[in-house]
Amino acid sequence: MTAWTALTVFVIVVVGTFTTVAIWLGILGWLGAFHMVRCTNCRHLTMSTAKEPRESCPQCRHPLLTHPVYAVRHPGARVRVRNDPLRY
């Protein structure tokens, strides 16, 4: 098996896994067990089991994981997020 064949199989497995997860999250959304809500602190979209907005999200608690380049270049600063102009 060549490297290209192994890479193709790897890509197919990754795409298939992400597609399966997305389908299951969609089904859970239809059943009311999964919701996409906005964080009240930073306005990022986050996953929740309730329809109410969350007080904090992974983006608020772990900025280095979600915005690594900004956090490394600005070590003492908090990662700021611009206001979301969308109204819902």
C-alpha positions as CSV (number, residue, x, y, z in Angstrom):
1,M,0.0,0.0,0.0
2,T,1.5,3.3,-1.1
3,A,1.6,6.5,0.9
4,W,-1.1,8.0,-1.3
5,T,-3.5,5.1,-0.7
6,A,-2.9,5.3,3.0
7,L,-3.5,9.1,2.9
8,T,-6.7,8.6,0.9
9,V,-8.0,6.0,3.4
10,F,-7.2,8.3,6.3
11,V,-9.1,11.2,4.6
12,I,-12.1,9.0,3.9
13,V,-12.2,7.8,7.6
14,V,-11.9,11.4,8.9
15,V,-14.6,12.8,6.6
16,G,-16.9,9.8,7.4
17,T,-16.4,10.3,11.1
18,F,-17.1,14.0,11.1
19,T,-20.2,13.4,8.8
20,T,-21.5,10.7,11.2
21,V,-21.0,13.0,14.2
22,A,-22.8,15.9,12.4
23,I,-25.7,13.6,11.5
24,W,-26.1,12.5,15.1
25,L,-25.9,16.0,16.4
26,G,-28.7,17.0,13.9
27,I,-30.8,14.1,15.1
28,L,-30.3,15.2,18.8
29,G,-31.3,18.7,17.8
30,W,-34.5,17.5,16.3
31,L,-35.2,15.6,19.5
32,G,-34.6,18.6,21.6
33,A,-31.6,17.1,23.4
34,F,-28.9,19.4,21.8
35,H,-28.9,23.1,21.1
36,M,-26.6,25.7,19.6
37,V,-26.7,28.8,21.9
38,R,-24.6,31.9,22.3
39,C,-22.3,32.4,25.3
40,T,-23.4,35.5,27.3
41,N,-19.8,36.5,28.0
42,C,-18.2,36.4,24.5
43,R,-21.1,35.7,22.1
44,H,-19.4,32.6,20.6
45,L,-21.7,29.8,19.4
46,T,-21.5,26.9,21.8
47,M,-23.2,23.6,22.4
48,S,-25.7,23.1,25.2
49,T,-28.3,20.7,26.5
50,A,-30.6,23.6,27.4
51,K,-32.0,26.4,25.3
52,E,-30.8,29.1,27.7
53,P,-27.4,30.8,26.9
54,R,-24.4,29.6,28.9
55,E,-22.5,31.8,31.3
56,S,-19.2,30.8,29.9
57,C,-17.9,28.5,27.1
58,P,-14.7,26.8,26.2
59,Q,-13.6,29.8,24.2
60,C,-13.9,32.0,27.4
61,R,-12.3,29.4,29.7
62,H,-9.4,28.3,27.4
63,P,-8.5,31.1,25.0
64,L,-5.1,29.5,24.2
65,L,-6.8,26.4,22.7
66,T,-9.3,28.3,20.6
67,H,-7.2,31.3,19.5
68,P,-3.6,30.1,19.8
69,V,-1.9,32.6,17.5
70,Y,-3.4,35.6,19.2
71,A,-2.9,34.3,22.7
72,V,0.8,33.5,22.0
73,R,1.4,36.9,20.4
74,H,-0.4,38.8,23.3
75,P,0.7,36.9,26.4
76,G,-0.8,39.2,29.1
77,A,-4.0,40.2,27.3
78,R,-7.3,38.4,27.3
79,V,-8.6,37.3,23.9
80,R,-11.2,39.8,22.9
81,V,-14.1,39.0,20.7
82,R,-15.9,41.7,18.7
83,N,-19.6,42.2,19.3
84,D,-21.8,40.1,17.2
85,P,-24.1,42.2,14.9
86,L,-26.5,39.4,14.4
87,R,-29.9,39.7,16.1
88,Y,-31.9,36.6,16.8
